[in-house]
Amino acid sequence: MKPAITFDDFLKVDIRIGTIIKVDDFKKAQKPAYQLTIDFGNLGIKKSSAQITNLYTKETLLHKQVSAIVNFKPKQIANFISEVLVLGVYNSNGNVVLLQASKKIKNGEPIS
């Protein structure tokens, strides 16, 4: 377990729901990955790199809603700027399973 944080620490993390509107292969990534373009409603369109090729095809990701941290500083990965961190959990085989809402949510809604 990681060290305890305060509720104020948690409130600093801005987690939102968005819909994947474009998926491209990330050919320059060191490990197999996709470049995701995600619609966060009023927050706009953001991009992310995700190493999720083992469990998801480009077709199954398109129009899928995901949870993402939207207030990280942008990070350059090869020739790509990742603006948000899509959230997932590693399964027993070491593959990332995306975290998502059980019902459709308006893009940009915060998770609390």
C-alpha positions in Angstrom: 0.0 0.0 0.0 1.2 3.5 -0.7 1.5 6.2 2.0 -1.7 7.8 3.3 -2.8 11.0 1.7 -5.2 13.7 2.9 -8.6 14.4 1.3 -7.1 17.7 0.1 -4.4 15.7 -1.7 -7.1 13.6 -3.5 -8.9 16.8 -4.5 -5.9 17.9 -6.5 -6.3 15.0 -8.9 -8.8 15.9 -11.7 -10.3 12.7 -13.0 -12.8 13.1 -15.8 -14.9 10.9 -18.2 -14.2 11.2 -21.9 -15.0 9.4 -25.1 -12.4 8.1 -27.4 -13.0 9.6 -30.9 -9.8 8.5 -32.7 -7.3 5.6 -32.3 -4.0 5.3 -34.1 -1.2 2.8 -33.8 1.8 4.4 -32.0 4.6 3.1 -34.2 7.4 5.0 -32.5 6.6 3.8 -29.0 9.1 1.5 -27.4 6.3 -0.9 -26.4 3.1 -1.6 -28.4 0.7 1.3 -27.8 -2.1 3.4 -29.3 -2.4 7.1 -29.6 -5.9 8.0 -28.3 -7.8 11.2 -29.1 -10.4 11.7 -26.4 -13.4 14.2 -26.2 -13.7 15.7 -22.7 -16.7 17.9 -23.5 -16.2 21.4 -22.2 -12.5 20.6 -21.4 -11.9 20.0 -25.1 -10.1 17.3 -27.1 -7.0 15.7 -25.4 -4.5 13.1 -26.5 -3.0 10.2 -24.7 -0.7 7.3 -25.3 -1.9 3.9 -23.9 -0.2 0.5 -23.8 -3.5 -1.4 -24.1 -3.0 -3.3 -27.4 -3.2 -6.8 -25.8 -6.8 -6.5 -24.7 -8.2 -3.8 -27.0 -8.4 -3.3 -30.8 -8.7 0.1 -32.4 -12.3 -0.8 -33.3 -13.3 -1.8 -29.8 -11.8 1.4 -28.4 -13.5 3.8 -30.7 -16.5 5.5 -28.9 -15.6 3.9 -25.6 -15.8 6.1 -22.5 -12.7 6.1 -20.3 -11.6 7.7 -17.1 -8.5 9.9 -17.2 -6.4 12.3 -15.1 -6.6 15.5 -17.0 -4.4 17.8 -14.9 -1.0 16.2 -15.3 1.6 18.2 -17.1 1.9 17.1 -20.8 4.5 14.4 -21.3 6.5 13.7 -24.5 6.6 10.1 -25.5 8.8 9.7 -28.6 7.3 12.1 -31.2 3.9 12.4 -29.4 2.7 14.7 -26.6 0.4 12.8 -24.1 -1.9 15.3 -22.3 -3.9 13.0 -20.1 -3.4 9.7 -18.3 -6.0 7.1 -19.1 -6.7 5.0 -16.0 -6.6 1.2 -15.9 -5.6 -1.7 -13.7 -3.2 -4.5 -14.5 -4.9 -7.9 -14.6 -3.2 -11.2 -13.5 -1.6 -11.5 -17.0 0.0 -8.0 -16.7 -2.4 -6.4 -19.3 -4.1 -3.1 -18.6 -7.9 -3.2 -18.2 -9.5 0.2 -18.7 -11.5 1.8 -15.8 -14.8 3.1 -17.0 -18.2 4.1 -15.8 -21.0 1.4 -15.7 -23.4 3.8 -17.4 -22.9 6.4 -20.1 -21.8 9.8 -18.6 -21.6 13.2 -20.2 -18.1 13.9 -21.4 -16.0 16.0 -19.1 -17.9 15.1 -15.9 -15.6 14.8 -12.9 -15.1 11.6 -10.9 -15.4 12.2 -7.2 
